[in-house]
Amino acid sequence: MFDPGLFTGLADTVASKHVDPAAIPNSLFHYTDGNGLMGILGREASIRFSDVLFVNDGSEIFYGIQLFDSVLEDFLQGKSDRDKRFAHKVSEVIREHWKSHRAVIFCLSEENNLLNQWRDYGKGVVSYSIEIDVPSFVRAADCSFRTILFKMIYDRQKQTEILLDLISNLYNMMSKLYDDNFIETDDDETILSFSCALQINWLLYRFKNPAFVAEREWRFMSDISRMPPEGIKHFKDSGLGVVPYYEWRLSDKTAKLPVKSVIVGPSPFAQVSHFALDIFLESMGYKIPSDFSTIPIRR
């Protein structure tokens, strides 16, 4: 039997070859409403990670799976019956296990004061853009759960290139395991297919439909299976009804979250909302800059 940990981190390694790690910015911006603002900067001092199944792009998971199907079909041209049978088994596992191994995410944008984000988060409410100190967030070790940070990939050609790289790596490793007689039983093959599926799923979460490119999104991400027991007991109302979320906190309850500034989104009463924001920030002990957007936007 082979070691299932053999593939651990392969998706991250492959993705890192195609993304410059030095390009990670010092600041990223989280758009939210008043409840989100109070959760992050209020007494809760928590950042809500969303279940990827319930984010604004409802096709997100299925977009990645459809891309995988297309790339896999091309890759299997000329491969053996054994290879095709195993690949289809991996594809089935991806579809069966995404519910228990899906990602939890905290979404940010490269841009502050971005019109399309205000439109998404300012529907009938006052919205805010919170500037996150990225290096401080990344360095936080004593916290609820560990995360990784990456930039979303929207270009389909680049997505295909990276996915093909991962599939090729997995195929080469799988072939060697078969050739060296490490895969001897159906159980061995099941474990192998599950290990491959986990890496593919982990990579697919970095891909997003090109229609959303204007968001210029980055994500902090973790896996639902890594959540502490107390982390799955939080729910909120949304356009989809009651949905779960997962709280990321610093263990030091007196510490402030790594926030650098806040601006109020466009509205007819933005100046008044800005004044109220300053009162809130002062009461929470945050001595950070604030402002309001002057972008004209129709309600």
C-alpha positions in Angstrom: 0.0 0.0 0.0 1.2 3.5 -0.8 1.4 6.5 1.6 -1.7 8.7 0.9 0.3 11.7 2.2 2.5 11.3 -0.9 0.3 13.8 -2.8 -0.1 16.3 0.0 0.6 19.9 -1.1 1.0 19.0 -4.8 -1.8 21.3 -6.0 -0.2 24.2 -4.1 3.3 23.4 -5.5 1.9 23.3 -9.1 0.0 26.5 -8.7 3.0 28.3 -7.2 5.0 27.7 -10.4 2.5 29.8 -12.3 2.0 32.6 -9.8 4.7 35.0 -8.5 4.7 34.8 -4.7 6.4 38.2 -4.6 3.2 39.7 -6.1 1.3 39.4 -2.8 0.1 42.9 -1.9 0.5 44.7 1.4 -3.2 45.6 1.4 -6.4 43.9 0.2 -10.0 45.2 0.6 -13.0 43.4 2.0 -16.4 44.7 0.9 -19.2 44.1 3.4 -22.4 45.5 5.0 -22.8 46.9 8.5 -23.2 43.5 10.1 -19.9 42.4 8.5 -18.2 45.6 9.6 -19.4 45.1 13.3 -18.3 41.5 13.3 -14.7 42.4 12.2 -14.2 45.6 14.1 -16.7 45.1 16.9 -16.4 43.2 20.1 -16.6 39.9 18.3 -13.3 40.7 16.5 -13.9 37.8 14.1 -13.7 37.3 10.4 -16.4 35.3 8.8 -15.3 32.7 6.3 -18.0 31.7 3.9 -18.8 28.2 2.7 -17.8 28.2 -1.0 -21.1 26.6 -1.9 -23.0 29.7 -0.8 -21.0 32.6 -2.3 -22.3 35.1 -4.9 -21.2 33.0 -7.9 -23.5 30.0 -7.6 -21.8 28.2 -10.5 -18.3 28.4 -8.9 -17.9 24.8 -8.0 -19.5 23.5 -11.1 -17.4 25.8 -13.4 -14.3 24.1 -12.1 -15.6 20.6 -12.5 -16.7 21.3 -16.1 -13.2 22.7 -16.8 -11.7 19.6 -15.3 -13.9 17.3 -17.5 -12.8 19.2 -20.6 -9.1 19.1 -19.8 -9.2 15.4 -18.7 -11.0 14.3 -21.9 -8.2 15.8 -24.0 -5.5 14.4 -21.7 -6.9 10.8 -22.0 -6.6 10.7 -25.7 -4.4 7.7 -26.5 -4.1 6.5 -22.9 -4.6 2.9 -21.9 -7.9 1.4 -20.7 -6.5 1.2 -17.2 -5.7 4.9 -17.2 -9.1 5.9 -18.5 -10.8 3.7 -15.9 -8.8 5.2 -13.1 -9.4 8.8 -14.4 -13.1 8.2 -14.5 -13.0 6.9 -10.9 -11.2 10.1 -9.8 -13.8 12.2 -11.6 -16.6 10.3 -9.7 -14.8 10.9 -6.4 -14.6 14.7 -7.1 -18.3 14.8 -7.6 -19.1 12.6 -4.6 -16.9 14.2 -2.0 -17.0 18.0 -2.7 -19.7 18.4 0.0 -17.4 17.1 2.8 -14.1 18.6 1.5 -15.2 21.9 0.1 -13.4 25.2 0.9 -14.2 28.0 3.3 -13.2 31.4 2.0 -12.7 35.0 3.0 -12.9 37.2 -0.2 -11.0 40.4 -0.9 -10.3 42.6 -3.8 -7.1 44.3 -5.0 -9.0 47.5 -5.4 -10.5 49.9 -2.9 -13.6 51.9 -3.9 -14.5 49.6 -6.8 -17.8 50.3 -8.4 -18.9 46.8 -9.2 -18.2 45.8 -5.6 -20.3 48.6 -4.2 -23.1 47.4 -6.5 -22.9 43.9 -5.2 -22.6 44.8 -1.5 -24.6 48.0 -1.4 -28.0 46.8 -2.4 -30.4 48.7 -0.1 -27.8 49.0 2.7 -24.8 51.0 3.6 -21.7 49.2 2.5 -18.0 49.4 3.6 -14.6 48.6 2.3 -12.2 47.4 5.0 -8.5 47.5 4.2 -6.8 44.4 5.5 -3.1 44.4 6.5 -2.1 41.3 4.5 1.3 40.5 6.0 -0.1 40.7 9.5 -2.9 38.4 8.6 -0.6 35.9 6.9 1.8 35.9 9.9 -0.9 35.3 12.5 -0.2 31.8 13.9 -2.2 31.8 17.1 -5.7 31.8 15.6 -8.8 29.7 15.1 -7.5 27.9 12.0 -4.7 28.1 9.4 -5.3 29.5 5.9 -3.6 30.0 2.6 -3.8 33.2 0.5 -4.0 33.2 -3.3 -5.1 35.3 -6.2 -8.0 34.1 -8.2 -7.3 33.0 -11.8 -9.9 34.1 -14.4 -8.1 33.5 -17.7 -9.4 30.1 -19.1 -6.1 29.5 -21.0 -4.1 29.9 -17.8 -6.5 27.7 -15.8 -6.2 25.0 -18.4 -2.4 25.2 -18.4 -2.2 24.9 -14.6 -4.8 22.1 -14.4 -3.0 20.2 -17.1 0.2 20.5 -15.2 -1.4 19.0 -12.1 -3.1 16.2 -14.0 0.2 15.3 -15.7 2.0 15.2 -12.3 -0.7 13.1 -10.8 -0.6 10.8 -13.8 3.1 10.3 -13.7 3.0 9.5 -9.9 0.0 7.2 -10.3 1.7 5.3 -13.2 4.9 4.7 -11.1 2.8 3.4 -8.2 1.1 0.9 -10.5 4.4 -0.1 -12.1 6.1 -0.5 -8.8 3.2 -2.7 -7.6 2.2 -0.4 -4.7 -1.4 -0.6 -6.0 -2.5 -4.2 -5.4 -6.1 -4.1 -4.2 -9.3 -2.3 -4.9 -8.9 -0.5 -1.6 -5.5 0.7 -2.7 -7.0 2.1 -5.8 -9.8 3.8 -3.9 -7.4 5.5 -1.6 -5.2 6.6 -4.6 -8.2 8.0 -6.5 -9.4 9.9 -3.4 -5.9 11.4 -2.9 -5.8 12.6 -6.5 -9.3 14.0 -6.3 -8.4 16.0 -3.2 -5.5 17.7 -5.0 -7.6 18.5 -8.0 -10.4 20.0 -5.9 -8.0 22.1 -4.0 -6.7 23.6 -7.3 -10.1 24.2 -8.8 -11.0 26.5 -6.0 -8.5 29.0 -7.4 -10.4 29.2 -10.7 -13.3 31.5 -11.3 -15.6 32.2 -14.3 -14.0 34.9 -16.5 -17.3 36.9 -16.2 -16.2 37.9 -12.7 -12.7 39.3 -13.6 -13.7 42.8 -12.6 -13.7 41.8 -9.0 -9.9 41.3 -9.0 -10.3 38.8 -6.2 -7.9 37.3 -3.7 -8.9 34.7 -1.1 -7.8 33.4 2.2 -8.9 29.8 2.2 -9.1 26.7 4.4 -10.9 23.4 4.2 -14.2 22.6 5.9 -12.7 19.4 7.3 -10.1 21.5 9.2 -12.6 23.6 11.1 -12.6 23.2 14.9 -15.8 21.8 16.4 -16.9 25.2 17.7 -16.3 26.7 14.3 -19.3 25.2 12.6 -22.1 26.5 14.9 -22.6 29.9 13.3 -25.3 30.8 10.8 -26.5 33.9 9.1 -29.4 35.0 6.9 -28.7 35.5 3.2 -30.3 35.5 -0.2 -30.2 31.7 0.0 -31.8 31.6 3.4 -29.9 30.5 6.5 -26.3 29.5 5.6 -23.3 28.6 7.7 -20.2 30.6 8.3 -16.9 30.0 10.1 -15.3 32.4 12.5 -11.6 33.2 12.3 -10.3 34.8 15.5 -7.0 35.6 17.1 -6.5 33.6 20.3 -5.6 36.8 22.2 -9.0 38.3 22.7 -7.6 41.7 23.5 -5.7 42.0 20.1 -7.1 44.0 17.3 -7.6 42.4 13.9 -5.1 43.6 11.2 -7.2 46.4 9.7 -5.6 49.6 8.2 -8.6 51.7 7.1 -12.3 51.8 6.3 -14.4 53.7 3.8 -18.1 54.0 3.5 -19.7 53.1 0.2 -21.6 55.4 -2.1 -25.0 56.6 -0.9 -26.9 59.9 -0.7 -26.1 60.1 3.0 -22.4 58.9 2.9 -21.1 61.9 4.9 -23.5 61.1 7.7 -22.6 57.4 7.6 -19.0 58.4 7.6 -19.5 60.4 10.8 -21.3 57.4 12.4 -18.4 55.1 11.3 -15.9 57.3 13.1 -17.9 57.2 16.3 -18.0 53.4 16.0 -14.2 53.1 15.3 -13.4 55.3 18.2 -15.6 53.3 20.6 -13.9 50.1 19.5 -10.4 51.5 20.0 -9.4 51.6 16.3 -7.3 54.7 15.5 -7.3 54.2 11.7 -8.1 56.4 8.8 -11.7 56.5 7.4 -13.4 58.1 4.4 -16.5 57.9 2.2 -16.8 57.1 -1.5 -17.9 59.9 -3.8 -18.6 57.6 -6.8 -22.1 58.4 -8.1 -24.2 55.3 -8.0 -27.9 54.7 -8.8 -30.0 52.9 -6.2 
